[in-house]
Amino acid sequence: MVCTCHRCRMRCCPSSMLHLLRCVRSRSCIRRGRNRLPLWIRETWCYMRLLLQSLYFNSLTDSDVVFDSVFEPVFWTVDYVTRWFGTVFVCLVVILTSSIVVIAYVVLLPLVLNTYSPAWIAWHVCYGHWNLIMIAFHYYKAAKTSPGYPPTEKNDTPFVSVCKKCIMAKPARTHHCGICNRCILKMDHHCPWLNNCVGHFNHRYFFSFCLFMTLGCVYCSISGRNLFLDAYNAIERFKHLDMDKPGVPVTGMALLIGLLPPGQTNYQTSAPPYTFKDKMINKSIIYMWVLTSTVGVALGALTIWHAVLISRGETSIERHINGKETERMAKWGKVYRNPFNYGRLNNWKIFLGVEKRSHWVTRVLLPSGHTPYGDGLTWDIFPVKKDLIPV
């Protein structure tokens, strides 16, 4: 093998492939450069570019790897902020929920007792307290229950890969959480509102909290709609009146909303006083309705999304992975099948821990601290087409 480089002018041994490669790349770069720059600059530039490519080139490099590498500082900052502000988010959830409960007891409950029939009173009292208990129970369990971690000691637990950050074996469906800085069994995501990861042992608590919180917000939004309209109209009415200055002409807006009869333009007929208590009650009702409606829409969309994932037998992370695998297999003319999808009904039975008919009540509609199906370390792959858990 002979190198014809005009710089070396020497015979290269068969083992000097790197030198020969550098010379070939240099000549190709020189030809592309059309001799616009000095030779030594072109050779140096080509050599540096080849060296740089050799540092990051990998057969697995794709757009996702490049994107993660470029935005790694951003991801690290977000993880750091989320880790330290988790307590703030939990306090915010407790404060906002407590404010709605206080308004319900102080403002709405007296109105219900004074205006509704006994049957409606029984419905609101029973449903409201049941919903509140389910929200408080599942939020506490989701925040305080460990999501599950792989064993640190060596054992016979099967694993599918090794975590490049923990340098430990990872069982199936296990992923590393950058915020918790450890691997999580059947990790779905890290929830800042819980200040905890959502994994194998608290996934059901998280979903149940989202579901019952959505139901509670929808309940408050629907049942308080008329109160919200009355409170809003009352504030708009008295906004255009100054009760401390009787005799001042009324603006056109007051006439349009019918505060005074036609032809009357002053306060000679005394309107009922709009006290500070009335103002605060109306504003509290408006605050409750706007907050519950907003949270109901946002959290409801999240709950529906997680319900779809549960029906498919996958987590939020696996949804992304399965999408990539589906595209990759489609290029080969094959169909990817999720190995953890046991059918919609079986997926829900496994997720909720339903083993018999009574469990739909005792474990789903009532607070229950039962453990999920399996240990999170091993999973059945493509089970027989029958109910895994009998009804």
HELIX and SHEET records of a PDB file:
HELIX    1   1 MET A   17  GLY A   33  1                                  17    
HELIX    2   2 LEU A   39  TYR A   56  1                                  18    
HELIX    3   3 SER A   63  VAL A   70  1                                   8    
HELIX    4   4 GLU A   72  TRP A   84  1                                  13    
HELIX    5   5 GLY A   86  ILE A  103  1                                  18    
HELIX    6   6 ALA A  104  LEU A  108  3                                   5    
HELIX    7   7 LEU A  109  THR A  115  1                                   7    
HELIX    8   8 PRO A  118  LYS A  144  1                                  27    
HELIX    9   9 HIS A  203  SER A  223  1                                  21    
HELIX   10  10 ARG A  225  LYS A  239  1                                  15    
HELIX   11  11 GLY A  252  LEU A  256  1                                   5    
HELIX   12  12 PHE A  276  ARG A  312  1                                  37    
HELIX   13  13 SER A  316  LYS A  331  1                                  16    
HELIX   14  14 ARG A  344  LEU A  352  1                                   9    
HELIX   15  15 HIS A  359  HIS A  359  1                                   1    
HELIX   16  16 TRP A  360  LEU A  365  3                                   6    
SHEET    1   A 2 SER A 161  VAL A 162  0                                        
SHEET    2   A 2 ALA A 169  LYS A 170 -1                                        
SHEET    1   B 2 HIS A 175  CYS A 177  0                                        
SHEET    2   B 2 ARG A 182  ILE A 184 -1                                        
SHEET    1   C 2 HIS A 189  CYS A 191  0                                        
SHEET    2   C 2 ASN A 196  VAL A 198 -1                                        
END                                                                             
